[in-house]
Amino acid sequence: MASPVWQPQEEGLRGICVLLQEHRAPSADQTRVFQQLQQFSQLPDFNNYLAYILCRGESQSSEVRQVAGLLLKNSLKVHYKALGPAYQGYIKSELVQCIGASDKQIRATVGTVISVIIEQGLVAGWPELLGALLQCLESNDYNHTEGALDALSKICEDSPKELDADVPGVPERPINVFLPRLLKMFSSQHANFRRLALNSVNQFILLMPKALLINMEAFLQELFKLANDSAAEVRKLVCAALVQLLEVQSSFLQPHFRNIIEYMLQANQDQDPEVALEACEFWSTFCEVHLPADLLRDHLPRLIGVLLTNMVYADDDEALLDAEDDESVPDRDQDIRPRFKQSRLHGSGGYEEDEEDDDIVNVWNLRKCSAAGLDILSSVFGDEMLPILMPLLQIKLESKGDSVWKEREAAVLALGAVAEGCINGLLPHLKQIVSFLLPLLEDKFPLVRSITCWTLSRYSKWIVQAAEFAEGHVQFDSVLTGLLQRILDNNKRVQEAACSAFATLEE
């Protein structure tokens, strides 16, 4: 005789729903709500209640159902393996039925919970999910297809190895079944389908399973078709795919390098800053995988121009500069000292982010990525870059007036970025460089003063070496005095930059 299907008790269901509604109310006593939810969570079937509310709570608001789903996700992360098979089975059956829910937010929450269960119980613990996802993918119903793609995308992000593993009772590895269908989705009329499918496939590039190797030519052809997609999210993922392929399997791209470089130059100027940022990662990766410099040489003039343009503060950066003129509130001033972080996929050209400062201002952005790219390009091409770079910098450095201070600041940043890679060509002009930078320590704009401290620190080694001679000693004294004055600056971030530069000089 089959076990009876679990059903919620009306009183318990009502009590939990009331708490979830209160949980969303800012005026509610959240401590009390949390304590009562904790009491409910002691019930052996608490997770069943949450799954029921998420998947069958049509009488509740979408927000309440989402809260139930997120509580379920968090609970399953900790307790899934300890649940009895009947409870696990109930939750999984409810989720499968809700993959194609009519509410987009509910579908997304269901996909998140499904991914957590795969993390905890592995595909071997839920092989029937594969058939359910496949059935939804091949459905003509938008909600079912989108729900399956969303869940699959999250599984690929969280547990990609699980889809490239043998599953008992399943004739093929899941990736072998899903990959051709995902590639087919690249040509969907729905931008969200294209985005989710491409994001799913991208998760396997670093792993490079056999299924992707076999389908690589088809993947590239479909990828190139998406290069100029109308959806910025899709273009961003195209750039991310090319950067990852460049890092792990550049041989696949080599027949297409000229077109890819041309595309990346265009994408690096995309109106969407996130697309431009993904494209900008390409140049650092190209240098780090030690591909022949000749492949980039003809493109250097355009590339350097693009990177310089992207190093100027954009409109999107204004939130980071909200106090550049208000020196009476130093704690709100923003620091633009380039603390380049480790890129998501690779190193970033020798710059490391200050681990102790996780301020929003240190978020990896197009400006910092461009500076890191210029730095690593200088380590490859060295002084060969200077005839292209210096005339552009000179125009920016000589710009006067308040309206063009960002151009001035970007030029100073670039001069610091290439300090090590181009030092042989720059060293004969060290006196002129320092003489030009010193007045900028007194610039009206704190961000210019701050970046000038950093750039001077990049030349510290050679400034100190030159101090052995009388003329160089005078120069050293001027730099030292300038930095000490900026340590007393009335802008906190300038003070920090000056202290850091002084420490570098001291070392």
Buried (B, 14 or more C-beta within 10 A) or exposed (E): EEEEEBEBEEEBBEBBBEBBBBBEEEEEEEEEBEEBBEEBBEEEBBBBBBBBBBBBBEEBEBEBBBBBBBBBBEBBEEBBEEBEEEBBBBBBBBBBEBBBBEBBEBBBBBBBBBBBBBBBBBBBBBBEBBEBBBBBBEBEEEBBBBBBBBBBBBBBEBBBEBBBBEBEEBEEBBBBBBBEBBBBBBEBEBBBBBBBBBBBBBBBBEEBBEBBEEBBEBBBEBBBEBBEBEBBBBBBBBBBBBBBBBBEBBEBBEEEBEEBBEBBBBBBBBEBBBBBBBBBBBBBBBBBEEBEBEBBEEBBBBBBBBBBBBBBBBEEBEEBBEBBEEBEEBEEBBBBBBBBBEBEBBBBBEBEBBEEEEEEBBEBBBBBBBBBBBBBBBBBBBBBBBEBBBEBBEEBBEBEEEEEBBBBBBBBBBBBBBBBBBBEBBBEEBEEBBEBBBEBBEBEBBBBBBBBBBBBBBBBBBBBEBBEEEEBEEBBEBBBEBBEEBBEBEBBBBBBBBBBBBEBBEE
